[in-house]
């Protein structure tokens, strides 16, 4: 997605100093992309959509950018399918593989509307966000009433917010704010089952870590309403059982015993 100035792989410039101007619009945004596992999975699964990761840690962003550049270079070299990050779908894309992925260093909580036009994005991802356990830090959580409005501004009609966490209390917090917002409606369990994005959420670096420790995972998705000004009945506030069932449908069920499930983690 970024211009590889100075050579075919941008080797003469550090990734963090490279221009990030895109010749086409960003479609998917992974907020707090971490080390880029979901970003890369999305770029592979949706080669015609531009995927952008936003991360607040500069060194992590640099790592993701180098990882994307390496994958692009590998795809250009052709068909070394022995590498773990290159599969048949990527080889079929040819030299354009991973050109639809990039990461930038910024704070989405402060500058999200500065990056995207109104109604530009089709999907927003919040995967294992910082729970900020202390009450005085709850205001720093990525999902809150003012931020929900900003995210809705950036999403197109029928755009979707995906949330996943292993923290029970945080899931209840995020679901409550999104459910109470007149801008969104929660997607049903059957809709999540039919969505090819959902299984990718449990295969992120953090998702695999939770699976290794046999922890809980909770998944929910909310779609932007056609007309938020229209009156509606207050939707039910579903508990974490529904979100845990969505994770089960995606392919993960924690085994009984051996961990401290059901409380904080």
C-alpha positions, 0 to 999 in steps of 0.5 A: 500500500505504501510507495516503495521509494528508492528501489523495488523493496524500499531497502534504501529507506527505513519503513517508518520514513517511507511515504504512506500515501495510497493510490486508492482508499483504505477499506479495512482498519485494524486498530492496535494491529500489534505485530500484524498477524490479522493485518496480513491474514486480511490482506491474504484473504481479501486481495482486492481490499486495502488493509491498514494497521494502526499501532501506537508503538513505533518499534512494533510498526517498524516490525510490521512494515518490514514484515510486509515488505519481506512478504512482498519481496517473497511474492515477487520472487515467485513461488517459494511455497515453503515459507509459512506466510506464502500460500496458494492464494498468495501465489495466485495473486502474483507480484501484487500479493500484500501490496494491499497491506500496510501499517502506520504509527498513530493514535486512533483514539485521538486522530481517527477522523483525520485519517479517513473520509466520512463513510470510507471504511467497511470494516474496523477491528479491535482485537484484544485491546488493552483492558485498562483494569483500574477504574481511573483508566477506564476512560482510556479504553478504545470503546466509549460513547464518544469514540463509537460516534467517531468510528461510525463516522468513518464507517460506510453504510452497513460497515462492521465493527469486530471486537474480540477479547479474553477479558470478560469485564472488558467484553461486557463494557464494549458490548454495552457501549455498542449496544446502547449506541443508536448508530449500531446493531449487533450481528446475530450468531448466524450472521457471524457464522457466515462471515469469513472474517470471524475465524481470522480473529482467533488466529491472531498472535494474541488469539493463539496465545489465549488458546495455548493458555486455554483461556476464554475468548469472546467475539461480537460484531456490530453493523452500522444502521442505515438511518440512526435517526429512526426510532427503535426498541431498546435492543437486549444487552446480551451477556458473554455467553453469546460472545463465547458461543461466537468464538466456539462457532469460529473454531475455539472452545476452551477445555474445562479446567486447567485455568481461571476462566470466567472471572477476569481473564 
